[in-house]
Amino acid sequence: GRLRAALAAVPGTEALLIHYSGLFLAPPIKARLNLSYYLDGTLNGVSQDAIELLLAKYGVAKNDGFHDLPDHLAVVLELMALLAASPGTEQDQAALAQGFLLPALPRLRADIATHAPESPYLHLLDLVLAALAPFGQPQEDSAPRKPRYDKSLERGIWRHCSRCDQPYAREKELLIMTRALQEQGLPTEHLRVCPDCRAASV
């Protein structure tokens, strides 16, 4: 009802596209569709790494024509729909809902409401939040919140020291460093050990 009324107030698809661009694309951006912005306070954070791992776990690849990051709301909702249709994925559904969507969506909704209180996208988010209700209540505080990962997911995001087994750097960053060193013909074995253990062995 409310969504239909809000859409009816928009004079055509072109006006809706302009409204979308004004909210989510045109600088200064008023509301962010990348969930990492609300979870980590920045793009390309550990939230994005975790979503990439979940996508890889289920063999999901982005369409070549889709140029947004893996933490884009459209990607995360499509992954959630895929999991909901797949048996045996209840744990990952809960992790995606409780660690990513429920903490981020109320903040995204608040940003939209601040700049466009009559936006139909508010009602779309309300429908999504209602569908996520079985996973718990939205977390409406404004501070970035580190998503809760299960142990296997966390180990995929962080490199654990080969000596003390403590996490010390993101796998993504270490892979970039490894490639750069290899291209220069330099050793990379030291990257398997955290800086503290390296310093202790000097």
C-alpha positions as CSV (number, residue, x, y, z in Angstrom):
1,G,0.0,0.0,0.0
2,R,2.5,2.6,1.1
3,L,5.0,1.6,-1.6
4,R,2.4,1.8,-4.3
5,A,1.3,5.2,-3.1
6,A,4.9,6.4,-3.1
7,L,5.6,5.1,-6.5
8,A,2.3,6.6,-7.8
9,A,3.6,10.0,-6.6
10,V,6.6,9.7,-8.9
11,P,5.8,11.1,-12.4
12,G,7.2,8.3,-14.5
13,T,10.3,6.1,-14.7
14,E,12.6,8.9,-15.8
15,A,11.7,10.8,-12.6
16,L,12.4,7.7,-10.5
17,L,15.8,7.3,-12.2
18,I,16.6,10.9,-11.4
19,H,15.5,10.4,-7.8
20,Y,17.7,7.3,-7.5
21,S,20.7,9.1,-8.9
22,G,20.2,12.1,-6.6
23,L,20.1,9.8,-3.6
24,F,22.7,7.1,-4.3
25,L,25.0,8.3,-7.2
26,A,25.4,12.0,-7.6
27,P,27.9,13.7,-5.3
28,P,27.6,14.5,-2.5
29,I,26.1,11.1,-2.1
30,K,23.3,11.2,0.4
31,A,22.8,7.5,1.1
32,R,25.2,4.6,0.5
33,L,24.2,1.3,-1.1
34,N,27.5,-0.3,-0.1
35,L,27.0,-1.9,3.2
36,S,30.7,-1.6,4.2
37,Y,30.2,2.1,4.6
38,Y,27.8,1.5,7.4
39,L,29.6,-1.5,8.9
40,D,33.2,-0.5,8.7
41,G,33.0,3.2,8.2
42,T,34.8,2.8,4.9
43,L,34.6,1.0,1.6
44,N,36.7,-2.1,0.8
45,G,36.8,-3.2,4.5
46,V,36.5,-6.6,6.1
47,S,32.8,-6.6,5.5
48,Q,33.4,-6.7,1.8
49,D,36.0,-9.4,2.3
50,A,33.5,-11.5,4.2
51,I,30.8,-11.1,1.5
52,E,33.3,-12.0,-1.2
53,L,34.1,-15.2,0.7
54,L,30.4,-16.1,1.0
55,L,29.9,-15.5,-2.7
56,A,32.9,-17.7,-3.5
57,K,31.6,-20.4,-1.1
58,Y,28.4,-20.7,-3.2
59,G,30.1,-20.2,-6.6
60,V,28.4,-16.9,-7.2
61,A,30.1,-14.6,-9.7
62,K,29.1,-11.1,-10.6
63,N,27.7,-10.4,-14.1
64,D,30.3,-8.6,-16.3
65,G,27.9,-5.7,-16.7
66,F,27.6,-5.1,-13.0
67,H,30.4,-2.8,-11.9
68,D,29.5,-2.2,-8.3
69,L,31.4,-3.7,-5.3
70,P,30.4,-7.1,-3.8
71,D,29.0,-5.3,-0.7
72,H,26.4,-3.5,-2.8
73,L,22.9,-4.0,-1.3
74,A,21.6,-5.5,-4.6
75,V,24.4,-8.2,-4.4
76,V,23.8,-9.0,-0.8
77,L,20.1,-9.3,-1.2
78,E,20.5,-11.5,-4.2
79,L,22.9,-13.7,-2.2
80,M,20.4,-13.8,0.6
81,A,17.6,-14.9,-1.8
82,L,19.9,-17.6,-3.2
83,L,20.6,-18.9,0.3
84,A,17.0,-18.9,1.3
85,A,16.2,-21.1,-1.7
86,S,19.1,-23.5,-0.8
87,P,18.7,-26.2,1.9
88,G,21.3,-26.4,4.6
89,T,22.3,-22.7,4.4
90,E,20.6,-21.6,7.6
91,Q,23.8,-20.7,9.4
92,D,25.0,-18.5,6.5
93,Q,21.6,-16.9,6.2
94,A,21.7,-15.9,9.8
95,A,25.3,-14.6,9.5
96,L,24.3,-12.5,6.5
97,A,21.2,-11.1,8.1
98,Q,22.6,-10.5,11.6
99,G,26.1,-9.5,10.7
100,F,25.4,-7.3,7.6
101,L,21.8,-6.5,6.7
102,L,20.2,-5.9,10.1
103,P,23.0,-3.6,11.3
104,A,23.4,-1.6,8.0
105,L,19.8,-1.2,6.7
106,P,18.4,1.0,9.5
107,R,21.4,3.4,8.9
108,L,20.8,3.4,5.2
109,R,17.1,4.0,5.9
110,A,17.9,6.9,8.2
111,D,20.0,8.6,5.5
112,I,17.3,8.3,2.9
113,A,14.6,9.6,5.4
114,T,16.8,12.6,6.1
115,H,17.1,13.7,2.5
116,A,14.0,12.2,0.9
117,P,11.3,11.4,3.5
118,E,8.7,10.6,0.7
119,S,11.1,8.3,-1.1
120,P,9.6,4.9,-2.3
121,Y,13.0,3.4,-1.4
122,L,12.1,3.8,2.3
123,H,9.1,1.5,1.8
124,L,11.2,-1.0,-0.1
125,L,13.7,-1.1,2.8
126,D,10.7,-1.6,5.2
127,L,9.7,-4.7,3.2
128,V,13.2,-6.1,3.4
129,L,13.5,-5.5,7.1
130,A,10.1,-7.1,7.6
131,A,11.3,-10.2,5.7
132,L,14.4,-10.3,7.9
133,A,12.4,-10.2,11.1
134,P,12.9,-13.9,11.9
135,F,16.6,-13.2,12.3
136,G,16.2,-10.6,15.0
137,Q,15.7,-6.9,15.5
138,P,17.5,-4.2,13.5
139,Q,20.5,-2.6,15.3
140,E,19.8,1.1,15.1
141,D,22.9,2.6,16.7
142,S,24.9,4.9,14.4
143,A,28.5,3.7,15.0
144,P,30.2,1.2,12.6
145,R,29.9,-2.3,13.8
146,K,32.3,-5.1,13.0
147,P,30.2,-7.9,11.5
148,R,30.1,-11.2,13.4
149,Y,31.7,-14.0,11.4
150,D,31.9,-17.6,12.1
151,K,35.4,-19.0,12.7
152,S,35.8,-20.4,9.2
153,L,34.8,-17.1,7.6
154,E,37.1,-15.1,9.9
155,R,40.1,-17.2,9.1
156,G,39.5,-16.6,5.4
157,I,39.6,-12.9,5.9
158,W,42.6,-12.6,8.3
159,R,46.0,-14.3,7.9
160,H,46.9,-16.1,11.1
161,C,50.6,-16.2,12.1
162,S,52.3,-19.5,11.4
163,R,54.0,-19.3,14.8
164,C,51.5,-17.8,17.4
165,D,48.3,-18.4,15.3
166,Q,47.1,-14.8,16.0
167,P,45.4,-12.9,13.2
168,Y,47.7,-10.0,12.0
169,A,46.7,-8.8,8.5
170,R,44.0,-9.2,5.9
171,E,44.5,-12.0,3.4
172,K,43.6,-9.6,0.6
173,E,46.4,-7.1,1.5
174,L,49.0,-9.9,2.0
175,L,48.1,-11.4,-1.4
176,I,48.8,-8.0,-3.0
177,M,52.1,-7.7,-1.1
178,T,53.1,-11.3,-2.1
179,R,52.5,-10.6,-5.8
180,A,54.4,-7.4,-5.7
181,L,57.4,-9.0,-4.0
182,Q,57.3,-12.0,-6.4
183,E,57.3,-9.6,-9.4
184,Q,60.5,-8.1,-8.0
185,G,62.1,-11.5,-7.4
186,L,62.0,-10.9,-3.6
187,P,61.3,-13.5,-0.9
188,T,57.8,-13.8,0.6
189,E,58.3,-16.4,3.4
190,H,58.4,-13.7,6.1
191,L,54.8,-12.8,5.3
192,R,53.7,-16.0,7.0
193,V,54.8,-14.7,10.4
194,C,53.3,-11.7,12.2
195,P,55.5,-8.6,13.0
196,D,55.7,-9.5,16.7
197,C,57.0,-13.0,16.1
198,R,59.4,-11.6,13.4
199,A,60.8,-9.0,15.9
200,A,61.2,-11.7,18.6
201,S,63.3,-13.8,16.3
202,V,65.7,-11.0,15.3
